[in-house]
Every structure is written in C-alpha cells, then in structure tokens.
Amino acid sequence: MTDDPIERYVRLVLAGAQKDRATELQFDADAVSVRYMVEGTWHPFSPTPKHIIVEAILAYARMAGIEPAALPAEGKVDIVHSGMRLKWDLFWPAKHQLFLTPAK
C-alpha cells in the first residue's frame, strides 16, 4: 500500500467500482464528476474536487504506461489492492476525461 493520497484514492475508486460490479467508470474534470455504471444506472462517486480528478486521471494514465502527450490513448490497468486484482481497460480521449471498463 502506498502513502500517496492520490494513489490510494485511485485504487479505492477502482476497488469500489469493481466490488459494485460496475460496467463503466468515468472521470470528467471539466464537469467535476466521478461516476460509475451498475446495471444500466449511473452512480456518483463521493464529491471530488477538480484538482483531485485531474491528478487521478494522470495517475491512471501512469498505471497504464500512457504519456499525456499521446492523446487519445488506450491502455490497461492491472494492479492488486488489498488482495483484490483490479484489471480494467482504459480510454483517455481528452486531457480532463478518462473512461475505464472491466477487462475481459
């Protein structure tokens, strides 16, 4: 486990979405929104300040080995958090938007 608060945040968001069986996870810094879809219904993640959303997007990109200059970009996040394997596909279409879906 890391002491970095952004790293902890992104791992907790992924773990929570996976536990809830989310089919999509969206980060939108312009709309100041983090939400995930479960059984066709969008659920907001707890309110998150814009600067944290921007840092979270960059953290996910680093986890997937993507450079910000390479947008749009796709990648994979495959990490272990508290004994749970978190494996998600990532699509980064624009600087302040990021979409994740469970890897098949």
Helices and strands as residue ranges (DSSP letters): H 5-19, E 24-28, E 33-38, E 41-44, H 50-63, G 68-70, E 73-81, E 84-94, E 97-102
